[in-house]
Amino acid sequence: MSQLTADALSQRIVESHLMEIGDFDDAIMAAGGRAAPADDLIRELLQREMLTNWQIQRLMEGHRRGYFYGNWRILYMVGHGTFARVYRAVHIKTGDVKAVKVLRSRYSDNELARERFLQEARTVMELRHPNIVPIHEVETDRGRIFMVMDFVEGQNLRDYVKAHGKLKLVTALSICRDLCSGLDYAFKRGVTHRDMKLSNVLLSSKGQAKIVDFGLATVSAEDGEDESQGPRSIDYAGLERTTNVRRNDPRSDLYFLGCMLYQMISGAPPLKETRERMKRISPQRFREVPPITAHVANLPHRVVILVNRMMDLNPENRVQSTTLALKETQSVLDAVTSGDTELFSAELTQQQMDEYSAMVHRKDEGSNRTILLVESDVKVQDMFRERLKEVGYRVLIMGNAQRALDRFRNLDPAEANPADCVIFGTAGLGASAIEAFNQFQGERMSDTPAILMIDPKRASLATSIDTTSVNRAVIHLPAKIKEIRNTLKKLFKEPVENQSSAE
């Protein structure tokens, strides 16, 4: 119970301009007078709906400001993110109820954040569509920037999916159709969203889906891709690097819309959820999406094809525009509504599962093994790092051959080997790589497999290579990654794949 009196609380209310003196005399009398405990007055004010719980909490914490932005009286907080908080508010003159989005105080002096916030408001103020939450005004109050938008009675899609799990097909497709319609309208006016996710969709009490938060739609390529853009932009960066498309390609919005449809139907996110930046941008994350039939086996054929087309990693095979996405989604919705629920082929379901299982097995190929690449050529380093990590190997890089040898020579007997296999590359190191390969002998080194990669430009040096040891191998470049993987398997005494099989 609070030690504050009703009189002390009354003073805070008046100082905060939430009510004038005399406006709540009846409530004070009903609470037992000004000497009564503040809790009794609070009970009366809440019952009479004169103040909200959010306002009361702030008053009890001693806050005198933050209850008004311009002509808008804040009732309570409805959401918050990295850059802003969103409140339900009422206009002090007209009584209109809207949502007020306020840039957090810590960004008030950040010019980039302020400009991005203002640009979002300017951008969306030009958009008027049933499936986009409209912004009506943007103002500054005491140095704090805020925008006013419609207040949608309902909840965000993330919370709805969390509460309901798998949604009914018609519901999921209807929501997807609404979002396609909003995205199509925006794109035709030069705006891509750049942050499509469940929490950026509001569902009205009538079930209509509305897109919010176009904060990243206005980020230019020159802004870079740092953490200040928020976590979802990292996902977009990962997708676009993996698929090699330009930054504002509308098909990126469609990919993530496909992810949302996938989760609405299956109840499971297609992309592994993680807070680690490197894992979020890793190509593996996008290549390891289980087929939706792994979660729901008896889906209509049309639905599976729609999800697959929206989430195709090849951007040329993906749905090519927001207009086509809208037409295809509406077509599938009409078919499902009319009873056309022909099941996705059991044979194709099994094929998808087999392909996914093979992909997962492939990832386990290098599990618990570390490869040390000794090479100074950056392109070769990048290729090995990416392609071997794809199949589960841990890859270490050293650009100096003698330092790599010393790493083994100076090992404490109690230390584990730095790597399970060492690959020496001549593309950047030339003769020093061959010399180090030949010198890779001794108590710990002789037992460690080693590979020498001979660059065609260094072919004349091949005569000096020592390959007498059974756990040594030489590969002539250019070599397919399959040959390198099979050589590693041979050295590890594991079964190898058919060299002619697909990469």
Rosetta blueprint (number, residue, H / E / L):
1 M L
2 S L
3 Q L
4 L L
5 T E
6 A H
7 D H
8 A H
9 L H
10 S H
11 Q H
12 R H
13 I H
14 V H
15 E H
16 S L
17 H L
18 L L
19 M L
20 E L
21 I L
22 G L
23 D L
24 F L
25 D H
26 D H
27 A H
28 I H
29 M H
30 A H
31 A H
32 G L
33 G L
34 R L
35 A L
36 A L
37 P E
38 A H
39 D H
40 D H
41 L H
42 I H
43 R H
44 E H
45 L H
46 L H
47 Q H
48 R L
49 E L
50 M L
51 L L
52 T L
53 N H
54 W H
55 Q H
56 I H
57 Q H
58 R H
59 L H
60 M H
61 E L
62 G L
63 H L
64 R L
65 R L
66 G L
67 Y L
68 F E
69 Y E
70 G L
71 N L
72 W E
73 R E
74 I E
75 L E
76 Y E
77 M E
78 V E
79 G E
80 H E
81 G L
82 T L
83 F L
84 A E
85 R E
86 V E
87 Y E
88 R E
89 A E
90 V E
91 H E
92 I L
93 K L
94 T L
95 G L
96 D L
97 V E
98 K E
99 A E
100 V E
101 K E
102 V E
103 L E
104 R L
105 S H
106 R H
107 Y H
108 S L
109 D L
110 N L
111 E H
112 L H
113 A H
114 R H
115 E H
116 R H
117 F H
118 L H
119 Q H
120 E H
121 A H
122 R H
123 T H
124 V H
125 M H
126 E L
127 L L
128 R L
129 H L
130 P L
131 N L
132 I E
133 V L
134 P L
135 I E
136 H E
137 E E
138 V E
139 E E
140 T E
141 D E
142 R L
143 G L
144 R E
145 I E
146 F E
147 M E
148 V E
149 M E
150 D E
151 F L
152 V L
153 E L
154 G E
155 Q E
156 N E
157 L H
158 R H
159 D H
160 Y H
161 V H
162 K H
163 A H
164 H H
165 G L
166 K L
167 L L
168 K L
169 L H
170 V H
171 T H
172 A H
173 L H
174 S H
175 I H
176 C H
177 R H
178 D H
179 L H
180 C H
181 S H
182 G H
183 L H
184 D H
185 Y H
186 A H
187 F H
188 K L
189 R L
190 G L
191 V L
192 T L
193 H L
194 R L
195 D L
196 M L
197 K L
198 L H
199 S H
200 N H
201 V E
202 L E
203 L E
204 S E
205 S L
206 K L
207 G L
208 Q L
209 A E
210 K E
211 I E
212 V L
213 D L
214 F L
215 G L
216 L L
217 A L
218 T L
219 V L
220 S L
221 A H
222 E H
223 D H
224 G L
225 E L
226 D L
227 E H
228 S H
229 Q H
230 G L
231 P H
232 R H
233 S H
234 I H
235 D H
236 Y H
237 A H
238 G H
239 L H
240 E H
241 R H
242 T H
243 T H
244 N L
245 V L
246 R L
247 R L
248 N L
249 D L
250 P H
251 R H
252 S H
253 D H
254 L H
255 Y H
256 F H
257 L H
258 G H
259 C H
260 M H
261 L H
262 Y H
263 Q H
264 M H
265 I H
266 S H
267 G L
268 A L
269 P L
270 P L
271 L L
272 K L
273 E L
274 T L
275 R L
276 E L
277 R H
278 M H
279 K H
280 R H
281 I H
282 S L
283 P H
284 Q H
285 R H
286 F H
287 R H
288 E L
289 V L
290 P L
291 P L
292 I H
293 T H
294 A H
295 H L
296 V L
297 A L
298 N L
299 L L
300 P E
301 H H
302 R H
303 V H
304 V H
305 I H
306 L H
307 V H
308 N H
309 R H
310 M H
311 M L
312 D L
313 L L
314 N L
315 P L
316 E L
317 N L
318 R L
319 V L
320 Q L
321 S L
322 T H
323 T H
324 L H
325 A H
326 L H
327 K H
328 E H
329 T H
330 Q H
331 S H
332 V H
333 L H
334 D H
335 A H
336 V H
337 T H
338 S L
339 G L
340 D L
341 T L
342 E L
343 L E
344 F L
345 S L
346 A H
347 E H
348 L H
349 T H
350 Q H
351 Q H
352 Q H
353 M H
354 D H
355 E H
356 Y H
357 S H
358 A H
359 M H
360 V H
361 H H
362 R H
363 K H
364 D L
365 E L
366 G L
367 S L
368 N L
369 R L
370 T E
371 I E
372 L E
373 L E
374 V E
375 E L
376 S L
377 D L
378 V H
379 K H
380 V H
381 Q H
382 D H
383 M H
384 F H
385 R H
386 E H
387 R H
388 L H
389 K H
390 E H
391 V L
392 G L
393 Y L
394 R E
395 V E
396 L E
397 I E
398 M E
399 G L
400 N L
401 A H
402 Q H
403 R H
404 A H
405 L H
406 D H
407 R H
408 F H
409 R H
410 N L
411 L L
412 D L
413 P L
414 A L
415 E L
416 A L
417 N L
418 P L
419 A L
420 D L
421 C E
422 V E
423 I E
424 F E
425 G E
426 T H
427 A H
428 G H
429 L H
430 G L
431 A H
432 S H
433 A H
434 I H
435 E H
436 A H
437 F H
438 N H
439 Q H
440 F L
441 Q L
442 G L
443 E L
444 R L
445 M L
446 S L
447 D L
448 T L
449 P L
450 A E
451 I E
452 L E
453 M E
454 I E
455 D L
456 P H
457 K H
458 R H
459 A H
460 S H
461 L H
462 A H
463 T H
464 S H
465 I L
466 D L
467 T L
468 T L
469 S L
470 V L
471 N L
472 R E
473 A E
474 V E
475 I E
476 H E
477 L L
478 P L
479 A L
480 K L
481 I H
482 K H
483 E H
484 I H
485 R H
486 N H
487 T H
488 L H
489 K H
490 K H
491 L H
492 F L
493 K L
494 E L
495 P L
496 V L
497 E L
498 N L
499 Q L
500 S L
501 S L
502 A L
503 E L
